[in-house]
Amino acid sequence: MDRIGEELQALFRGQCCGLNNVLDVLIVAVFIYYLLVLIRGTRAVQLLLGVLVLVLVYGIAVLLRLTLTTLLLQALFAVALIALVVVFQPELRRGLLQLGQLGPLNRLLVPGTEEEVQGVVDELVRAALLISEAKHGALIVLERGTGLQDYSETGVPVHGKLTAELLASIFMTRSPLHDGAVIVRGSQILAAACLLPLEESADRAVHRYGMRHRAALSISEQTDAIVIVVSEETQAISIASNGRMIGGLDEERLRRVLSSLLRSRIQPLPFRRQAS
């Protein structure tokens, strides 16, 4: 704290206004901005405000020379460094995953040509409509930049060509593979009956969703996967991406949203929330 105070005083006196200092300030500003974007809409906002209150109290205690309060808060901060890592673990993991996706460079990982992407979209749309018309449920996870090998290993390997008929048959009620998620990589069905995490989502309306939709929100929040969900109760078709859900999709909107997401890694799209 003392070192930071000295640097700020030197900056205000004009003693360290070189290009490197300007760059330093810009980097810190960008870091703080993306940190706030990362925790926006989560419980971490309230926790961060609590930490800022403690820092403010510590600053006042130092200024007023409240020795006992200062020592107590210093001891608390030493323990808090470890506690904050535990408390902010979901946000830290999500941030590191997003950092590992390399932003615009991830476009190089987009599978296939326009024709291949369009073929994948056509099969997925047909599959969702077939499953909905048959009054079955479905959970289809589309792998993108973040690998889903850990999740695919919890299910049954399929390694079959992506077709609407194969997907519809997997999610038939009498099928032994219908209870779980199907993971799709490119134009291949990687595995079926896979287990997905059911961790708490940043979506505040998560309690209004069923198990399939909650699993879709969770995996889409932890990775950059796109998830198609067909409700067994209402036959409604939804898409989860970036921890957000858009529901009530008809054929045209489903095709448009899928095409847009598969052709672009810039998220999020303007989703609206809807309960299943």
Secondary structure as UniProt FT lines:
FT   HELIX           2..12
FT   TURN            13..14
FT   HELIX           19..39
FT   TURN            40..41
FT   HELIX           44..63
FT   TURN            64..65
FT   HELIX           67..87
FT   HELIX           89..100
FT   TURN            101..102
FT   HELIX           103..109
FT   HELIX           114..133
FT   TURN            134..135
FT   STRAND          138..143
FT   HELIX           149..152
FT   TURN            153..154
FT   STRAND          156..161
FT   HELIX           164..170
FT   TURN            173..174
FT   TURN            176..177
FT   STRAND          181..185
FT   TURN            186..187
FT   STRAND          188..194
FT   TURN            204..205
FT   HELIX           206..208
FT   HELIX           211..222
FT   STRAND          226..230
FT   TURN            232..234
FT   STRAND          237..241
FT   TURN            242..243
FT   STRAND          244..246
FT   HELIX           251..263
//
